[in-house]
Amino acid sequence: MKVRDCDEGDLIARFVNVLPQGERTIVGSGDDCALISCPEPSFLVTTDTLVGESHFLKAWSTGAEIGARAAAQNLADIAAMGGRTSALVVSLVLRGDYDVDWLVDMVQAFGQRAREAGAGVVGGDLTGGEELIISVTAHGWVDGPPVLRSGARPGDIVAIAGTLGRSGAGLELLSRRIVDPSVHDDILLGDFAEAVRIYRAPEPPLEAGPIAARHNAHAMMDVSDGLVRDGGRMARASEVMLEIDSSLLADDVEALDAAAQACGHHAMEWVLFGGEDHPMLATFPPQVVLPSPFRAIGVIGAVSPGDQPGIRLDGQRLSGGFDHFRQDNS
């Protein structure tokens, strides 16, 4: 059955059947608005949009993988403030020739990621169009003050939770057809499995956000556009210098060795500049024992007179990373 063979009410009913309600939902999908409990004096809100054939290729990813990706990047933004997600709303632009079962798989996987995070999917909108567009707004809360990207201080430990470079490597493996886009089995993908899996459906360490907040993290953010670009954003917001030690990125580089050899690429470039793994980048006071799953990758330095905030690797200033409005993404 295709989308054009259904009416809007039938599609919504199919989606609602596979979506979680959420513990904080008072009134869910089906009314003019959802009503969400918010006992805290304020709440977190974030939004993101994925456009088919730009942010993902339907030929490379299953519906379930696309749904999981859409959920992951919004859940990661809430976690990066030290928070937890209470509710998500989703607007879909759909083509009439899309298979309904494929769409239900996408929505179900989106809902499963939300369910795992304790969140409800409480409404949204459907409309027809020429390409699949997924627009998500997430709401959440934080116990105590949110952790901002502007709080890093000289002397802090710079730490990461989650993976770096895998999504960038997976994208290159698929785009160069070193990996057959029709293959989705980890056993068949072999040494490339982790990179391709994380490109298709990122696995952000959502629990790391609240853990960092409880352990007095000074600053934190979700790394969606690459360590260098997002680390630079944190540096400018905090007016500091992120001093990254390449030896502390050795495990990420080693994990990408097979992909680097297959692509003729330097793994460190993916680690530094590759986006969409969605790890948590945080800074902690120097006396703190880093909580799991965080690992140190450098320190925060002061900005020298006449210099500008930024990020350096082994003392060498870096710039670049993913930009939605540049085609070269150098």
C-alpha positions in Angstrom: 0.0 0.0 0.0 1.2 3.5 -0.9 0.7 6.8 0.9 -1.5 8.0 -1.9 -3.9 5.1 -1.2 -4.4 6.2 2.4 -6.1 9.2 4.0 -4.4 11.3 6.7 -6.4 9.8 9.5 -5.5 6.3 8.5 -1.8 7.2 8.4 -1.9 8.9 11.8 -3.7 6.0 13.4 -1.0 3.6 12.1 1.7 5.8 13.5 0.1 6.4 16.9 -0.2 2.6 17.4 3.6 2.3 17.4 4.6 5.5 19.3 5.2 5.9 23.0 3.1 8.1 25.2 5.7 9.2 27.7 5.5 9.4 31.5 5.0 13.2 31.5 2.2 13.3 28.9 -1.1 14.5 30.2 -2.8 14.8 26.8 -1.1 13.1 23.9 -1.7 12.9 20.1 -5.3 13.4 18.9 -6.2 16.9 20.2 -5.2 20.4 18.9 -2.2 20.4 21.2 -0.4 18.0 23.5 -0.3 18.7 27.2 3.0 17.8 29.0 3.8 18.0 32.7 6.6 20.4 33.5 7.1 20.5 37.3 10.4 22.4 36.9 10.3 26.2 36.5 11.6 26.0 33.0 12.0 23.5 30.2 14.4 22.7 27.3 13.4 22.9 23.7 15.2 22.1 20.5 14.3 21.5 16.8 16.0 19.9 13.8 15.1 19.0 10.2 16.3 16.2 8.0 15.8 16.4 4.2 15.8 13.3 2.1 18.5 13.0 -0.5 20.5 15.6 1.4 20.8 14.4 5.0 20.2 10.8 4.1 19.6 8.7 1.1 16.7 6.3 1.0 18.7 3.9 -1.1 21.4 3.6 1.6 19.2 3.4 4.7 16.1 1.5 5.8 13.1 3.3 7.1 14.0 2.1 10.6 17.5 3.6 10.3 16.2 6.9 9.1 13.7 7.1 12.0 16.4 6.2 14.5 18.7 8.9 13.1 15.9 11.6 13.3 15.3 10.8 16.9 18.9 10.5 17.9 20.0 13.9 16.9 17.2 15.6 18.8 17.6 13.5 21.9 21.3 14.3 21.9 20.7 18.0 22.0 18.6 17.7 25.1 21.2 15.4 26.7 23.9 17.9 25.9 22.4 20.4 28.3 22.4 17.7 31.0 18.8 17.0 30.4 16.3 14.3 29.7 13.6 14.4 27.0 9.9 14.4 28.0 8.2 14.8 24.6 8.8 15.1 20.9 6.5 16.3 18.0 7.2 15.3 14.4 6.2 16.9 11.1 6.5 14.8 8.0 6.4 15.8 4.3 5.6 12.6 2.4 5.6 11.6 -1.3 2.5 9.7 -2.4 4.5 6.8 -3.8 6.1 6.0 -0.5 5.3 2.5 0.8 3.2 2.7 4.0 4.9 -0.3 5.7 8.3 1.4 5.1 7.0 4.6 6.8 5.6 2.6 9.7 9.0 1.0 10.2 10.5 4.5 10.2 8.0 5.9 12.7 8.3 2.7 14.9 12.1 3.1 15.1 11.8 6.8 15.9 9.4 5.8 18.7 11.7 3.1 20.0 14.5 5.6 20.4 12.1 7.9 22.2 10.8 5.1 24.4 14.4 4.1 25.4 15.0 7.8 26.4 11.8 7.9 28.5 10.1 10.3 26.1 6.7 10.4 24.4 5.9 11.2 20.8 2.9 13.4 21.3 1.9 14.9 18.0 2.9 16.6 14.8 1.8 17.1 11.2 1.5 15.3 7.9 1.6 16.9 4.5 2.4 15.9 0.9 5.4 17.0 -1.1 8.2 16.1 -3.5 10.7 14.7 -1.0 10.7 13.2 2.5 11.3 15.8 5.1 11.4 15.0 8.9 11.1 18.0 11.2 11.3 17.2 14.9 10.9 19.4 18.0 12.0 17.9 21.4 11.1 19.2 24.9 12.9 18.2 28.0 14.0 19.1 31.5 17.2 19.3 33.6 17.5 18.6 37.3 19.4 21.8 38.4 21.1 24.4 36.1 21.6 23.4 32.5 25.2 22.8 31.3 26.0 25.4 28.6 28.7 25.5 26.1 29.9 28.8 27.5 31.1 27.6 30.9 34.6 26.1 30.1 37.4 27.5 32.2 41.2 27.4 31.9 42.6 24.3 33.6 39.4 22.2 32.8 39.8 18.7 31.5 38.3 18.4 28.0 36.5 15.0 27.7 34.4 13.1 25.2 31.7 10.4 25.6 30.8 8.4 22.6 32.5 7.9 19.2 34.3 10.2 16.9 34.7 9.8 13.1 32.6 6.7 12.6 29.8 8.5 10.8 32.2 10.3 8.5 33.9 7.1 7.6 30.6 5.3 7.0 29.5 8.1 4.7 32.7 7.7 2.6 32.5 3.9 2.5 29.0 4.2 1.2 29.4 7.1 -1.2 32.5 5.4 -2.8 30.6 2.1 -2.9 33.3 0.3 -1.0 30.3 -0.9 1.0 27.3 -2.1 -1.0 24.4 0.2 0.2 22.0 -2.8 0.1 24.0 -4.6 2.9 22.7 -3.9 6.5 24.0 -7.0 8.3 26.9 -6.3 10.7 28.5 -9.7 10.0 28.6 -9.1 6.3 29.9 -5.6 6.8 32.8 -6.9 8.9 35.4 -4.3 9.9 33.2 -1.6 8.4 30.1 -2.4 10.5 30.5 0.1 13.2 31.2 3.0 10.9 28.3 2.2 8.5 25.9 1.5 11.4 26.6 4.8 13.1 26.3 6.8 9.9 22.9 5.3 9.2 21.6 5.6 12.8 23.8 7.4 15.3 24.1 6.1 18.8 24.6 9.2 21.1 25.4 8.4 24.7 22.3 10.0 26.1 22.9 9.1 29.7 26.3 10.8 29.6 24.6 14.2 29.6 22.9 13.9 33.0 26.0 12.1 34.3 28.2 15.1 33.3 25.8 17.5 35.0 25.8 15.5 38.2 29.6 15.6 38.2 29.8 19.3 37.9 30.7 19.7 34.2 31.5 23.3 33.4 30.5 23.1 29.7 29.0 20.6 27.3 27.6 20.3 23.8 26.5 17.6 21.3 29.2 17.1 18.6 27.0 17.1 15.4 29.3 18.9 13.0 32.7 17.5 13.9 35.0 17.9 16.9 36.9 20.8 15.4 33.9 22.9 14.3 31.9 22.2 17.5 34.9 22.5 19.7 35.6 25.9 18.2 32.0 26.9 19.0 32.5 25.9 22.6 35.9 27.8 22.7 34.3 31.0 21.3 31.3 30.8 23.6 33.6 30.3 26.6 36.4 32.6 25.4 39.1 29.9 25.9 41.4 27.6 23.9 40.6 23.9 23.6 44.0 22.1 23.6 43.5 18.6 22.2 46.2 15.9 22.6 46.3 13.6 19.5 47.7 10.7 21.6 44.4 10.7 23.5 42.5 10.2 20.2 44.5 7.1 19.4 41.6 4.6 20.1 39.3 6.4 17.7 42.0 6.5 15.0 42.7 2.8 15.5 39.0 1.9 15.3 38.9 3.5 11.8 42.1 1.8 10.5 40.3 -0.7 8.2 38.1 2.0 6.7 41.0 4.4 6.3 43.0 1.8 4.4 40.1 0.9 2.2 39.4 4.6 1.4 43.0 5.8 1.2 42.1 8.3 3.9 43.7 9.5 7.1 41.6 8.3 10.0 42.5 11.3 12.1 40.7 13.6 9.6 37.4 11.7 10.2 38.0 11.9 14.0 38.6 15.7 13.9 36.3 16.8 11.1 33.6 14.1 10.7 30.1 15.0 11.9 27.0 13.2 13.0 28.4 10.7 15.6 26.7 12.9 18.2 29.1 12.3 21.2 29.0 14.6 24.2 31.9 17.1 24.4 32.3 18.3 28.0 34.8 20.1 30.3 35.3 19.2 33.9 37.1 20.9 36.8 40.7 19.6 37.0 40.3 17.8 40.3 37.3 15.7 39.1 37.7 12.0 38.5 36.0 11.7 35.1 32.8 9.7 35.3 32.2 6.9 32.9 31.7 7.0 29.9 33.8 10.2 29.5 37.5 10.0 28.6 40.0 12.9 28.5 41.2 14.3 25.2 42.8 17.5 26.3 42.7 20.6 28.5 41.3 24.1 28.4 43.8 26.8 28.0 43.6 30.6 28.4 43.6 32.8 25.3 46.9 34.6 24.9 46.9 38.4 24.4 46.3 39.2 20.7 45.0 35.6 20.0 41.4 34.4 19.4 39.5 31.6 21.1 39.7 28.3 19.1 40.8 24.7 19.1 44.4 23.4 18.7 45.7 19.9 18.1 49.2 19.4 19.6 49.5 23.2 19.6 48.4 23.6 15.9 45.3 25.7 15.4 42.6 23.9 13.5 39.4 25.0 11.6 36.8 23.3 9.4 34.2 20.7 9.7 30.6 20.2 8.4 28.6 23.2 7.4 25.0 22.8 6.1 25.5 25.7 3.6 28.9 24.7 2.1 29.2 22.0 -0.5 32.9 21.2 0.1 32.6 20.9 3.9 36.4 21.4 4.3 
